[in-house]
Amino acid sequence: MKMKKDEAEGWTLLGWWMFVICAGCFLISSINARDPFSLLGSVFFLAGTVAFLFPYYHKGRGRRDFDED
């Protein structure tokens, strides 16, 4: 059974937004701990997650193709 494009995209987006929330929690935690190494890692984690979200909000290059049925 294949998933429809809109349904698959919805679940994928939900997963990526959960990563954004997770990155934000790590960022806050590293600020509270005053740990610069963790802070740097959290910023890169957040930036990487945003980079993966970019194609979903800007149609064109990098957009995934799914079966339409």
C-alpha positions in Angstrom: 0.0 0.0 0.0 1.5 3.3 -1.1 1.0 6.5 0.8 -0.4 9.5 -1.1 2.0 12.4 -1.7 0.1 14.9 0.6 -0.1 12.3 3.5 3.6 11.4 3.2 4.7 15.0 3.0 2.5 15.8 6.1 4.2 13.0 8.2 7.7 14.1 6.9 7.0 17.7 7.8 5.8 16.7 11.3 9.0 14.7 11.8 11.2 17.6 10.8 9.3 20.1 13.0 9.8 17.7 15.9 13.5 17.9 15.2 13.3 21.7 15.3 11.6 21.5 18.7 14.2 19.1 19.9 17.0 21.3 18.6 15.4 24.3 20.4 15.3 22.3 23.7 19.0 21.4 23.3 19.8 25.0 22.6 18.0 26.2 25.7 19.6 23.5 27.8 23.1 24.4 26.6 22.5 28.0 27.3 21.4 27.2 30.9 24.5 25.0 31.4 26.7 27.7 30.0 28.4 25.0 27.7 29.8 26.6 24.6 30.5 23.3 22.8 26.9 22.1 23.3 25.6 25.5 22.2 27.6 25.3 19.0 26.4 21.7 18.4 22.8 22.8 19.1 23.0 25.7 16.6 24.4 23.4 13.9 21.6 20.8 14.6 19.0 23.5 14.3 20.5 25.0 11.1 20.7 21.5 9.6 17.1 20.8 10.4 16.0 24.1 8.9 18.0 23.3 5.8 16.1 20.0 5.4 12.8 21.9 5.8 13.7 24.5 3.2 12.6 22.5 0.1 9.2 21.9 1.6 8.4 25.6 1.7 10.3 26.7 -1.5 9.1 24.7 -4.4 11.6 23.8 -7.0 15.0 22.2 -6.7 15.4 19.6 -4.0 11.7 18.8 -3.8 10.9 15.1 -3.4 8.8 13.2 -5.9 6.1 10.8 -4.7 3.7 8.6 -6.6 0.4 10.2 -7.1 -1.8 7.0 -6.6 
